[in-house]
Amino acid sequence: MKKMIIFDPAMCCSTGVCGPSVDKELLRVATLLNNLKSHGVVVERHNLTGNPQIFVDNKTVNRMLLKEGVEVLPIIMIDGEVVKTKAYPTNEEFCSMLEVPEEYLKLSIKRAVQN
């Protein structure tokens, strides 16, 4: 399975979906990542505010930040390679990058089976 890491810009919390005015794009990404997780696909996500050291430790991310500034964020990596910068992947891109079916992006509600 492909390993995706998202290096987010500085946000108030790990998802950026708190506060009085929620960014619809951050809400879409947080929801999508939760849906992927329910299918066993785990995406690492690092927030510049919450874990700045990983931005320093990752040589590629560090180099990009020094060259282009924080405007390059978010940085999306798949298996250690940068595949997208400055924007989150679309739903179609998430599926393609992670090699998962589109159904993985949708919420699946499991009902308890009653005997």
Sequence and secondary structure as in RCSB ss.txt:
>XXXX:A:sequence
MKKMIIFDPAMCCSTGVCGPSVDKELLRVATLLNNLKSHGVVVERHNLTGNPQIFVDNKTVNRMLLKEGVEVLPI
IMIDGEVVKTKAYPTNEEFCSMLEVPEEYLKLSIKRAVQN
>XXXX:A:secstr
   EEEEE   SSSSS  SSS  HHHHHHHHHHHHHHHTT   EEEETTT HHHHHHSHHHHHHHHHH GGG SE
EEETTEEEEESS   HHHHHHHHT  GGGGS         
